[in-house]
Amino acid sequence: MAVTEITKENFEAEIRNSPHPSVLDFWGPKCGPCLALMPKYHELADNPKYAGRVKFCSVDTSRNRRVAMMVHPPVMMQPTFIFFRDGEEVARLGGDKLTIERIAAKVDEVAGL
């Protein structure tokens, strides 16, 4: 399963109108912790247990600042992972000490797995 790139043009369709819980990774190309987590996040998205059950998405904030401002409160640090269910934010994790294990646990919680 691929990670869907989110822009202001597809945010509503991909996140707000998604029939599945969604995880949205806000990252930047100059963010070391973001780049360290990225391959692990993509591996998580490829886990068969999530196929057809959870949508994994990402936002490059250097190119899509408006998306970071569309959520409330706005995303002010990277990495930040926001979890959506029924189009609404239900959880948020962030900071340079964030681990893929914490992200996976929150995915499971939000998706009811």
C-alpha positions in Angstrom: 0.0 0.0 0.0 1.5 3.3 -1.0 1.6 6.4 1.1 -0.7 9.1 -0.4 0.8 12.6 -0.8 -1.6 15.2 0.5 -2.0 18.7 -0.9 -4.6 21.4 -0.2 -6.3 20.2 -3.4 -6.9 16.7 -2.2 -7.1 17.1 1.6 -10.9 17.0 1.7 -11.2 14.0 -0.6 -8.4 11.9 0.9 -8.7 12.8 4.6 -12.1 14.4 5.5 -14.1 12.1 3.2 -12.1 8.9 3.7 -14.2 5.9 4.7 -11.2 4.5 6.6 -9.2 5.9 9.5 -6.2 8.0 8.2 -2.7 8.8 9.5 -1.2 12.0 8.2 2.6 12.5 8.5 3.7 16.1 8.5 7.4 16.2 7.5 10.0 18.4 6.0 13.1 17.7 3.8 15.4 19.4 6.4 14.0 17.6 9.4 16.4 14.8 10.5 13.9 13.0 12.8 11.3 13.1 9.9 13.7 11.6 7.5 14.8 8.9 10.0 11.1 7.9 10.5 10.1 8.0 6.9 11.3 4.5 5.8 9.7 3.0 8.9 6.5 4.8 8.3 6.4 3.5 4.7 7.1 -0.1 6.0 4.2 0.4 8.5 1.9 1.5 5.6 2.9 -1.7 3.7 1.9 -4.0 6.6 -0.9 -6.3 5.3 -2.8 -6.0 8.6 -3.7 -2.4 7.5 -4.6 -3.1 3.9 -8.1 -1.8 3.2 -8.5 -0.7 6.9 -6.2 2.4 7.3 -5.1 5.1 4.9 -1.5 6.3 5.3 -0.7 9.8 4.0 2.0 12.4 4.2 2.5 16.2 3.8 5.8 17.8 2.7 5.3 21.0 4.7 8.0 22.8 2.7 5.7 22.5 -0.4 2.3 22.4 1.3 2.3 24.9 4.2 -1.4 25.5 3.7 -2.3 21.9 4.7 -0.4 22.4 8.0 -2.5 25.4 8.6 -5.8 23.7 7.7 -5.8 21.5 10.8 -6.5 23.0 14.2 -4.4 23.7 16.0 -2.0 24.2 13.1 1.0 22.0 12.8 4.0 23.9 14.2 6.6 21.1 14.7 8.0 18.3 12.7 7.5 15.4 12.7 3.8 15.5 13.6 1.4 12.6 13.0 -2.3 13.3 13.0 -4.9 10.5 13.2 -8.3 11.0 11.7 -11.5 8.9 11.9 -14.7 9.8 10.1 -12.9 12.9 8.8 -12.1 14.3 12.2 -8.9 14.5 14.2 -8.9 12.0 17.0 -5.2 12.0 18.1 -1.9 13.7 17.5 1.7 12.7 18.1 4.8 14.8 17.5 8.3 15.8 18.5 11.9 14.6 17.8 11.6 11.7 20.2 8.7 10.1 18.4 9.2 6.4 17.6 7.6 4.1 15.0 6.4 1.9 17.9 4.3 4.8 19.4 2.9 5.6 15.9 2.0 1.9 15.3 0.3 1.6 18.7 -1.8 4.8 17.9 -2.7 3.5 14.5 -4.0 0.3 16.1 -5.9 2.2 18.7 -7.5 4.6 16.2 -8.4 1.7 13.8 -9.7 -0.5 16.6 -7.2 -3.3 15.8 
